Amino acid sequence: MMIGKFLSENGILTAAQSLAYRRKVGQGPVGNPPERVIFCYQPWLADWGVKKWRGRRIGGFFGDLHRLRRLNGRVALASRFGIGGPVGGVLVEELAEWGAKQFIGVGTCGGLTADLAAGDILLAAGAVRQDGVSAHYLPPGELAAADGRLLTSWQSALQGRGHDFRVGNIWTTNTPYRETASGAAEAVALGALAVEMEAAALFAVAQARGAAAAAGVVVSDSLAGGRWQPTPDQKWVREKMKRLLETAVAMGM
């Protein structure tokens, strides 16, 4: 048996213990939790959102967390905590312990199919689990799934604003420099349209905590056909990320 893989028992240190200790030493969060936390993996996007919706910083967590006052504090933006699944999983654990119920990831991805272009929006129905986090939270399986209701709500919000998008699986991996052509082909065979580093962990930890999670990404480069093709102009990608964040913030609120 591999040490640390999916087990029914609790960890030695829990999120509840961690938050309780931080509160004891005056470093924990105070007040009511936001209902929805949106992870902005690119800090510039969170900065734009904080300005747009008048965010106020909340202490007590990794990176920056801002409650959006224009939505009566019901939504918060998280940023500057790094990339990859592990730290995101820690944040979901702690924020869920505080009382947050919905978690959304907004970021970029590499396209795996030739019909995806830079700036295309993709909502993840599920994530191919080649990450290092989901195996600690879910039994063995190929996919971690997004929350169906949250995904449907996001689709409706995008459609209501006239934004084109795709829905499909994405491939979550730990290492951007070990995304092999054979690995990409296997992911595509499982329905993956793109690759990124966070969605599987986000879905798995949220599910284990009884919370809802969804992820949306914008294609920023391509790995289709086993060849990396960067996008020289990221302006269109950034504009689409703003639109994706706007709908993530507003849906159902």
N, C-alpha and C positions, 0 to 999 in steps of 0.2 A: 504493500500500500504506500502511496506517495504521501508524505507528511504535508498537512495543510490543505489538502483538497477537500471537496465538499463533505461537510460533516453536519450532523444535526445538533451538536453541542455548541454553546456560545464560546466566543473567544475569551481568553484570560482578561484582556482589557476590552471593555465595551464602550460604545459611543456615549451611553448614559453616564458611565463612570468618568469619562474624559470631560464631558460638559460639566458635570457636578464639581469636579476638581477645579476647572477653570473659573467657574462661578465663585468657588470658595476663595480663590486668590484674586478675585476681582477682574478676571480676564474673559469671562463668559458673556454670551449675548444676553441682552435684556429686552423686555417688552414682548409683544406678541409676535409670533413668526409670520413671515409672508406665506401665502398659500402656494405660490408658484415661484420657483427659482430657475432662472435661465442662465446656463453656463455659456459665456462668451469666450471661446478659446483664443480669439484675437483681441487683445486689450483695447485696440482702437475702436472696436465695435461697441464695447461696453462704455467707453468714454463718450461716444456719440449718443448712446441711449441714456446715460446719466444726465447729459445736458438736455436732451429732448424731453425727458419725463421727470426732470428735477429730482435726481436721486440723492439720498442722504446715506452716508456710510454707516454700516453696522459693524461693530467689532466682534472679535471672538472666534474668527475662522481663518483658515489659510487664504492668502490673497486678499482681494477686495470684494466686499459685498455691499451693494447699495439698494436700499428700499426706494421704490419709485413713488414719489409723493403724488404725482398726477393720477395714479391709480389707487389712491388711498392706502398705499403701503402693501397692497395685496400681492404685488409682484416685486421680485428683487433680481438684480443682475449680479452674477458672480464672475470675476475675472482675475487675471494675474496670479493664478495658482499653478501655472504650468500646463503642459499638455500630457496626454496619455491617460490610461484608465485608472491607475492606482490612486492618484491624488483626487481624481473625480469621485472615485468610490468612497474615499474617506469623507469628502464633503457631503455626499448623499447620505451616508450613515449619520453624520452629525446634524445636518439640517433636518432630516426626517425625525431624529430624536427630539429636536427642538419643536417640531410640529408641522413642517412643510409637507405638502401632500402631492405636489406635482414638480417634476424635474424635466427640463428641456435643454437639449444641447443644440447650439448653433455654431457651425464652423465651416471648414472647407474640406474638400476631398479630392482625391485623384480619380478621374474617370477610368473605368476598366473596359468600356465598350466604345466602339468607334462612333456610335450615334450620339454620344454625349459631347457637348462642347463647353468651353469655358463660359461660366455664367449660368449654366443650367442649374435649376433648383431640384434637389432630390430629397424626398421625405423617406426615412428608413422604416420599412415595415418590420424588419428584423435585421440582426447583425450576425454574420458568420463569426463564430467564437474562436478566433486565433489570438486571444489576448491572455493576459496573466491573472485576471481578476475574476471573471465569470465562473471559473471552475470552483472557486471557493464559496460561491453563493447558490449555484444551480447544479442539479444532477447533470451527468454527462449528456451532451447533445450537440447538434451542429449549430443551432440558432438560438439567440436570445431575442425575444419579441418585444416590440413597442406596445404600449397600452393602446388598445383598439379605439376607445372613446376619444382619447387625446389626439390620436392620429387623425381620426375622422373630423374632429373639431378644427384641426390645423388645415386640413384639406379644404374645408368649407370656408375658412378665413382667407386662404389664398385664392380660391375661386371667386369669392365675393369681391376681391380687389382686382380681379382680372389677371392674376399672375399665372404663367405657365409653370408646370412642375411635373416631376415624375415621382412615382411611388415604387419602391423596390427594396431589396436587401442590400446591405453594405457589408464590406469585409473589414473587421476590426483586427488590427495587428499591433504588435508592440514596437516593431523596429522598422522605420522607414527605409533603411538601407539593406534590409533583407526581404523585401517584397519581390520574390522571384517570379519569373514568367510562369513556372509550373504551379506555384502557389496561387497566382492570380487566375490561372485557368481553372483550378479547382474551385475557387471562390465563385467565379462566373457560372460554373456548372451548378452551384447551389443558389443561383439567382442573384448574385451580387452584381451591382452596377458600378460600384465605386469602392474606394478603400480609404479608411481613416483610422484613428487610434483610440476612440473613446466610447462609441455607442454600445458595444457589448457589455462593458462594465456598467455604464449608466443604466441600461435596461435590467441587468441582473441584480444589482444592488437595490435598485428601486423596488423590483418585484419582491425581493427578500424582505424588504422593510414595509411592504404593504402599500407602497406609493405608486403613482403613475409616472411613466417616463416616455418621452418621444425625442427624436433627433432629426434635425434638418441640416443639410449641407449644400454648399454651392461648389460646383466643379471649378477648380483653380488650375489644374494641369491634367495631363493624360498619361496613363500607362498602358493604353490599349495596344494589343499586339506585342507586348513585351518590350515596348520602346517608350522611354520617358520623353514627353513633349511639354515643355514649360510654356506658360502663357506670358508673352512679353508685356502686355498691358493689363494690369490688375484693376483698372478703374471700373470696368463693367462688373467684375466679380464683387467688388466692394459695394456697388449699388444694389446688386441682387441680395447681398448679405443684409443690407439695411432693410430691404423689403421683407426678407425672411424674419428678421428680428421684430419688425413692426407687427407682423401677424402673430408671432409667438407671444408677444406681450398682450395683444388685444383680444385674442380668441377667448370667447366665453366670459369675458369680463364686462 
